[in-house]
Amino acid sequence: MERIVEQGLLYDFYGELLTDHQRKVYEDVVYNDLSLVEIAEEYDISKQGVHDLLKRCTNSLEGYEKRLHMIERTDRIRHQLDELAGAASDKELKDDELRAVVLKAIESITEELS
């Protein structure tokens, strides 16, 4: 299941960089859960052709992430936002402590976006 989630994330971030044909086939595998045989029949290509196309798409998407790190950066920003939410709901934090947490998170997120 984790592999499907990873493929979905890669596609969400970088899918627009694939060709129309690659996107359709990739979506059929990842989102529509079609078998290689079903896809081969739909696009009138061999099962091996579908497998090769899927492998090329996956390698391309993984290559984009290795170079651009968008998923990794988004995860770090989400972590910072979770810390902010936790600090905001912590009734024991004093105002100056909360301000320090907020400023640290802002600095960290700004750095991620730079």
N, C-alpha and C positions, 0 to 999 in steps of 0.2 A: 504494500500500500504506500509506503514512503516514496518509492520510485515514481509512482503516479503523481503524488503531490509535488515532488521535485520537478517532474516534467511539466506539470501544470504551471508552476511558478516560472520556470524558464520560458514557457510559451507566453505567459501573461506579460512578462517584461520584454521579451525579444521576438515574439512571434511575427510582428509586423516586418521584421527584417528578412523573413522567408518569402519565397515566391508564392503566388496564389495557389498553385498546385501543391507545393510543399505544405502550406497551411492547411489545405483541405484534408490531405492525407493524415497529417499529424493530429488534427482535430478528431478525425474519425477513429484514430487509435486511442488517443488520450481521453477525449471527452465523450465520444460516442461508444467507446469500448467495442469497436468492430474488430473482427479477426482479420489476419492478413489475407486469408482466402476471400472474405467478404469484400475487402477493399480492392483486392486484385480484380475481382469480377466487376466491381463498380467502375473502376478506371481502366479496365481492359489492359492490365499489365500483369506480369507474372508475380507470384507470391514472393519470389526472390527479389524482384524489382521493388516491391513494397518494403520488404525488409531492408534493402540497401538504402532506399530513400529515407526511411525512418532513421536509420543509423546516421546518415549524412545530416539530417535535420538535427538530431540530438547532439551530434558532434559540433555543429555550427552554434546551436544555442548554448551549449556548455562553453564553447570558445568565447562567445560574447561575454558570458558571466566572468570568465577568467580574466578578460581584459578590462571589463567595465565595473565589475563588482556591485552592480545595482541591487541585487537581492541581499547581498551581505550588508551593504550600507543601509538598506531599508530595515533589516533586522536590528541593526545597532540603534537606529533612530526609534524603532518601536520599543526597544528595551529602555531607552531614555524616557520615552513617554510613559511607560509603565512605572518607572521610578517616580516621575512627577505625579502621577495619579496616586501612587502610594503615599507620597509625602503630603499631598493635598488632603488626603483623608486621615492622616495621622494626627489625632487630637492632642498628642503629647508634644509635638514639635512646637517650639516657640517661633514667633514671627521671624526673628533674625535667622534661625536655623532653616526655616522654610525658604526664606529669600536666598540663602546660600545654595540650597538644593536646586532651586529654580534657575539661578544664575549659572550654576555648573552645567545643568542640562542644556540651557540655551547655548552656552559656549561649545559644548560637545556636539549638539545638533548643527550649529553654525559651521563648525569644523567639518562635519560630514558632508555638508552641502557645498562646501568651497571647492 
